[in-house]
Amino acid sequence: MNNKLQKACKIALVDYLGLKSNESLLVISDFNKREIGLALYDEGHLISSNCIYLEIRPQSINGEEPSKDVAELMKKFDVVVCPTTKSLTHTNARREASMLGTRVVTMPGITTEIMSRCLSAEADKIVELSNKLTSRLQGVKIVRVTSIIGTDIKLPIEGRRILPSTGVLKEKGQSGNLPSGEVYLAPLEDKSNGIIVFDGSIAGIGVLENPVTVIIKNGKAIKFSGGSQALKFENMLSEVGGDSFAIAELGIGTNHKAKISGIILEDEKVLGTVHIAFGNNISMGGNINVPIHIDGLIKSPDMYFDEELVMKKGKLLI
């Protein structure tokens, strides 16, 4: 086994998940991510007395439900780790398992390089910054995001839950990504207005060749421009339709080791970036329940909390 990958798997299971010998572990992977899935199983087998590896077919889109048998199996384990091609984060299967006390870690699109590098980041540093940002967001009514290339959007968030994602998941029912490092929330539906210019990456598309501009009216995307990748983004949402065009999430990266790689699992964690997603947000306290969730990344933005500048060209000022 790759020594760096082996070390990263041990950090994930011990330092971030706190896996104990008397806890059961289920690793769900697919053939695209088999190397990582089996590496996690090999490390988990050294710790847990009940460790199982399960391989499923790669899902078509982020948020697609696994089979009923897989969903039921997830409920029967103490810890479930999911290095998969597409995301199981925003699925009923994940939510129902978490409600019953299972700790679920999702790792959509994970690569050996991302895992080895990002899991070497100091967890305490990510936790401290994420918690500080979470505290600063409490009571904020409107977040405004702007950028030098044209982003200018206001996102009302009053009353919405602020969620720090640190990757440290040691309590029953907790869930999140690994690697992690972000603070996120569900903006109020039908309230956001403005222009988003994505210039980093978009989930399912990768690193952007040209900026993708999206016009937002009353919380929904109404116009896309920016070439072939903009058209692909619009088509991905159109395949589901309806509320897939609604703004689902506002997130702020807090992981100092993450880099823009084209894999949204890592990209949305990059310190100095903001991401805005469309589609499902039930898991984060929103009201949109569609089988898709697509994030887009904005590099080096300015960000205001109720008109107070808290990020300038990607540098947090808190």
C-alpha positions in Angstrom: 0.0 0.0 0.0 1.1 3.6 -0.7 2.7 4.7 2.6 1.3 8.2 2.4 -2.2 6.9 1.7 -1.9 4.4 4.5 -0.9 7.2 6.9 -3.8 9.4 5.7 -6.3 6.5 6.2 -5.1 6.1 9.8 -5.4 9.8 10.5 -8.9 9.8 9.1 -10.1 6.9 11.2 -8.2 7.6 14.4 -7.8 11.4 14.6 -10.9 12.6 12.8 -13.4 9.8 13.5 -12.1 8.4 16.8 -12.9 4.8 15.6 -12.7 2.4 18.6 -12.1 -1.4 18.6 -15.7 -2.1 19.8 -17.2 0.0 17.0 -18.4 -1.4 13.6 -17.1 0.1 10.4 -18.6 0.0 6.9 -16.6 1.3 3.9 -18.7 2.0 0.9 -16.8 2.6 -2.4 -17.0 2.0 -6.1 -14.6 0.7 -8.7 -13.3 4.2 -9.5 -12.2 4.7 -5.9 -11.4 1.1 -5.0 -7.8 1.8 -4.0 -8.8 4.3 -1.4 -11.8 2.2 -0.3 -9.6 -0.9 0.3 -6.9 1.2 2.0 -9.5 2.5 4.5 -10.8 -1.1 5.0 -7.2 -2.4 5.6 -6.6 0.3 8.2 -10.1 -0.1 9.7 -9.6 -3.8 10.0 -6.6 -3.2 12.3 -8.8 -1.2 14.7 -12.4 -2.5 14.4 -13.5 -6.0 15.3 -16.3 -5.7 12.7 -15.2 -4.1 9.5 -16.8 -4.6 6.1 -16.0 -3.3 2.6 -18.9 -2.8 0.2 -18.5 -1.8 -3.5 -21.4 -0.2 -5.4 -21.7 1.1 -9.0 -20.6 4.7 -9.4 -23.6 7.0 -9.1 -24.6 9.3 -12.0 -24.9 12.6 -10.2 -24.1 14.0 -6.8 -27.1 13.4 -4.4 -28.4 10.2 -6.2 -29.7 7.7 -3.7 -28.0 4.4 -3.3 -30.1 1.2 -3.4 -32.5 0.4 -0.6 -30.3 -2.5 0.5 -27.2 -0.2 0.9 -29.3 2.4 2.7 -30.5 -0.2 5.2 -27.0 -1.5 5.7 -25.7 2.0 6.5 -28.1 2.1 9.5 -26.6 -1.0 11.1 -23.0 0.4 11.6 -21.4 2.7 14.1 -19.3 4.4 11.4 -19.7 4.6 7.6 -17.0 6.0 5.4 -17.9 6.7 1.7 -15.0 7.3 -0.7 -17.1 7.4 -3.9 -17.1 9.0 -7.3 -20.3 11.0 -6.6 -21.6 12.4 -3.4 -23.8 10.5 -0.9 -23.9 13.6 1.4 -27.2 15.0 0.4 -29.2 11.7 0.3 -32.0 10.3 2.4 -29.8 7.3 3.0 -27.2 9.4 4.7 -29.7 11.5 6.6 -31.6 8.4 7.9 -28.4 6.6 9.0 -27.3 9.8 10.9 -30.6 10.1 12.6 -30.2 6.6 14.0 -26.7 7.5 15.4 -24.4 6.4 12.7 -21.3 8.6 12.1 -21.1 9.1 8.3 -18.1 10.5 6.4 -18.5 11.2 2.7 -15.6 11.7 0.4 -17.0 12.3 -3.1 -14.3 12.4 -5.8 -11.5 11.8 -3.4 -8.1 11.1 -4.9 -5.0 9.6 -3.2 -3.1 12.9 -3.7 -5.9 15.0 -2.1 -6.3 12.6 0.8 -2.6 12.5 1.5 -2.1 16.2 1.4 -5.3 17.6 3.0 -5.4 15.2 5.9 -1.9 16.4 6.8 -3.4 19.8 7.7 -3.5 20.5 11.4 -7.0 19.7 12.6 -6.8 22.1 15.5 -6.1 25.0 13.2 -9.1 24.2 11.0 -11.3 23.7 14.0 -10.2 27.1 15.5 -10.8 29.1 12.3 -14.1 27.3 11.5 -15.5 27.9 15.0 -14.4 31.6 14.9 -16.1 32.2 11.6 -19.2 30.3 12.8 -19.4 32.6 15.9 -19.0 35.7 13.7 -21.9 34.7 11.5 -24.3 34.4 14.3 -27.0 37.0 14.1 -26.0 38.2 10.6 -29.0 39.0 8.3 -27.4 39.4 4.9 -24.1 38.2 3.4 -22.9 40.0 0.3 -20.2 38.5 -1.9 -18.4 40.5 -4.6 -15.4 39.9 -6.8 -13.2 41.9 -9.2 -14.6 40.0 -12.2 -18.2 40.7 -11.5 -19.8 38.7 -8.7 -22.2 40.8 -6.7 -24.9 38.9 -4.8 -26.8 39.4 -1.6 -27.9 36.3 0.3 -30.3 36.7 3.2 -29.5 34.2 5.9 -31.4 35.5 9.0 -32.4 32.6 11.3 -30.6 29.9 9.4 -28.3 27.5 11.2 -24.5 28.1 10.8 -22.6 24.8 10.4 -18.9 24.4 10.9 -17.5 21.4 9.0 -14.2 20.5 10.6 -14.0 16.8 9.8 -13.8 15.9 13.5 -16.8 13.5 13.9 -16.6 11.6 17.1 -20.2 11.8 18.4 -23.2 9.7 17.5 -25.1 10.9 14.4 -22.4 13.4 13.2 -21.7 13.6 9.5 -19.5 15.5 7.1 -16.8 15.4 4.5 -13.2 14.3 4.8 -11.0 16.2 4.1 -12.9 19.1 5.5 -12.6 22.7 6.5 -15.6 25.0 5.7 -18.4 26.9 7.3 -21.7 26.6 5.5 -25.4 27.4 5.7 -28.6 27.4 3.6 -29.6 30.9 2.6 -33.3 31.8 2.8 -35.2 30.4 -0.2 -36.5 32.9 -2.9 -34.6 35.8 -1.3 -31.1 36.0 -3.0 -30.6 38.3 -5.9 -27.6 39.4 -8.0 -24.8 38.0 -10.2 -22.4 35.1 -9.5 -19.3 34.7 -11.5 -17.7 31.3 -10.8 -14.0 31.4 -11.7 -12.6 28.4 -9.7 -14.4 25.2 -10.5 -17.9 23.6 -10.6 -18.8 20.2 -9.2 -19.0 17.6 -12.0 -17.2 19.9 -14.5 -13.9 20.6 -12.9 -11.5 23.6 -13.1 -13.1 26.3 -15.2 -11.5 27.3 -18.5 -13.5 30.6 -18.5 -15.6 32.3 -15.9 -19.2 31.1 -15.7 -21.8 33.8 -15.0 -25.1 33.0 -13.4 -27.9 35.6 -13.0 -29.9 35.1 -9.8 -33.5 36.4 -9.3 -35.5 35.6 -6.2 -33.2 32.8 -5.2 -33.1 31.0 -8.6 -30.7 30.9 -11.5 -32.4 32.4 -14.5 -29.5 32.9 -17.0 -26.2 31.2 -17.6 -23.3 32.5 -19.8 -19.6 31.7 -20.3 -19.3 29.1 -23.1 -19.5 25.3 -23.1 -18.9 24.8 -19.4 -21.7 27.2 -18.6 -24.0 25.3 -20.9 -23.0 22.0 -19.3 -23.7 23.5 -15.9 -27.2 24.6 -17.0 -27.9 21.2 -18.6 -26.9 19.3 -15.4 -29.5 21.3 -13.5 -32.1 21.0 -16.3 -31.9 17.2 -16.2 -33.5 17.5 -12.7 -35.4 20.7 -13.2 -37.6 22.6 -10.8 -35.8 23.5 -7.6 -32.5 22.3 -8.8 -32.0 25.9 -10.0 -32.5 27.3 -6.5 -29.6 28.5 -4.4 -29.0 25.8 -1.8 -25.8 26.8 0.1 -23.3 29.4 0.9 -19.9 28.1 2.1 -16.6 29.5 3.1 -13.4 27.5 2.9 -11.2 27.1 6.0 -8.6 24.5 5.1 -5.1 26.0 4.7 -3.7 22.8 2.9 -6.5 22.5 0.3 -5.8 23.7 -3.3 -8.1 24.1 -6.4 -7.8 20.7 -8.1 -11.1 20.4 -10.0 -12.5 18.1 -7.3 -15.1 20.0 -5.4 -14.6 17.9 -2.3 -11.2 19.7 -2.0 -12.0 23.0 -3.9 -14.8 24.1 -1.6 -12.5 23.8 1.4 -9.8 26.1 0.0 -9.0 29.0 2.4 -9.8 32.3 0.7 -12.6 31.0 -1.4 -16.4 31.1 -1.2 -18.7 28.5 -2.8 -22.4 28.7 -3.7 -24.4 25.6 -4.5 -27.7 24.8 -6.2 -30.2 22.1 -5.4 -30.7 20.0 -2.3 -30.2 21.7 1.1 -32.4 19.6 3.4 -29.3 18.4 5.3 -28.3 21.9 6.3 -31.7 23.2 7.4 -33.1 24.4 4.1 -36.3 23.4 2.4 -35.2 22.2 -1.1 -35.4 18.4 -1.6 -34.2 17.5 -5.1 -31.8 14.7 -6.1 -28.9 17.0 -7.0 -26.5 19.4 -5.3 -23.9 21.3 -7.4 -21.3 23.7 -5.9 -19.4 26.4 -7.8 -16.3 28.2 -6.5 -15.5 31.9 -6.4 -11.8 32.8 -6.0 -10.5 35.7 -3.9 -13.8 37.4 -3.2 -14.8 40.3 -1.0 -17.4 39.3 1.6 -19.6 41.4 3.8 -21.6 40.4 6.9 -24.4 43.1 7.2 -22.2 45.6 5.3 -19.1 44.9 7.4 -16.1 43.7 5.3 -14.9 40.4 6.7 -13.0 39.0 3.7 -11.0 41.2 1.3 -9.7 39.5 -1.9 -9.8 36.1 -0.3 -8.2 37.2 3.0 -10.3 36.7 6.1 -10.2 39.8 8.4 -11.7 38.3 11.5 
